[in-house]
Amino acid sequence: MSSYGSKKTLRAVNFICHAPQAREVSLVGDFNKWSPADHPMSKLPDGAWFRTMELLHGHHRYAFLVDGAMTLDPRAQGVTRNERGERVSLLPVS
């Protein structure tokens, strides 16, 4: 039996949120217990916000918190709900 499939490998994932008028944007999700303080995003010169995350293989639920408002990622692979029943984005990582 190969141990290849059971390795806990991380993959770098780039998140981009287009919110040029926003004062602050954070990446929240099941990977950080939906904490807005854990992963603030950086504003780029074109007004988009950027963050790279190292995520484990599997499906991750996430959203952008734009000036305190939960915002779906229009580039997400799908939409699902979190524990509170809020609509959030879905990202498969392989």
C-alpha positions in Angstrom: 0.0 0.0 0.0 1.4 3.4 -1.0 1.6 6.2 1.5 1.5 8.7 -1.4 -2.3 9.3 -1.1 -2.2 9.8 2.7 0.3 12.5 2.7 -0.8 15.9 4.1 0.3 18.0 1.2 -0.4 21.7 1.0 -1.2 23.6 -2.2 -0.7 27.3 -2.6 -4.0 28.9 -3.6 -4.4 32.6 -4.8 -7.5 34.4 -3.7 -8.5 37.6 -5.5 -11.4 39.9 -4.5 -12.4 42.8 -6.8 -13.5 45.5 -4.3 -11.8 48.7 -5.2 -13.9 50.9 -2.9 -13.4 48.6 0.1 -11.5 49.8 3.2 -10.6 46.3 4.3 -11.0 42.8 3.0 -10.3 39.5 4.9 -10.4 35.9 3.8 -12.6 33.8 6.1 -13.4 30.1 5.9 -13.4 26.7 7.5 -9.6 26.8 7.4 -9.5 29.7 10.0 -12.8 29.2 11.9 -14.3 32.2 10.0 -12.1 34.6 11.8 -11.8 38.0 10.1 -8.5 38.8 11.9 -6.6 35.7 10.8 -6.1 36.4 7.1 -6.4 40.1 6.0 -6.0 40.6 2.3 -3.6 43.1 0.6 -4.8 45.8 -1.7 -3.2 45.8 -5.2 -2.7 49.0 -7.3 -5.7 48.0 -9.6 -8.0 48.0 -6.6 -8.2 44.2 -6.3 -7.4 42.5 -3.0 -5.0 39.5 -2.9 -4.0 36.7 -0.5 -2.1 33.4 -1.0 -3.1 30.5 1.3 -1.5 27.1 1.8 -4.5 24.7 1.9 -4.7 20.9 2.4 -6.3 18.6 -0.1 -10.1 18.6 0.2 -13.1 20.9 -0.1 -12.9 24.3 1.6 -15.8 26.7 2.4 -14.8 30.4 2.3 -15.9 33.9 1.6 -14.5 37.4 1.5 -15.4 39.8 4.3 -15.6 43.1 2.5 -15.9 46.0 5.1 -17.7 43.5 7.4 -20.1 42.1 4.7 -19.8 38.4 3.8 -19.2 38.3 0.0 -19.2 35.3 -2.3 -16.3 34.8 -4.7 -17.7 35.0 -8.3 -14.7 32.8 -9.4 -15.5 30.0 -7.0 -16.1 26.4 -8.1 -19.4 26.3 -6.3 -21.7 27.7 -3.6 -22.6 25.9 -0.4 -23.6 26.9 3.2 -21.6 27.2 6.4 -22.6 26.1 9.9 -24.8 29.3 10.3 -26.6 28.6 7.0 -24.9 31.5 5.2 -24.2 31.1 1.5 -20.4 30.8 1.0 -18.0 29.8 -1.7 -16.7 26.3 -2.3 -13.1 25.5 -3.4 -11.9 22.0 -4.1 -8.1 21.6 -3.6 -6.3 18.6 -5.1 
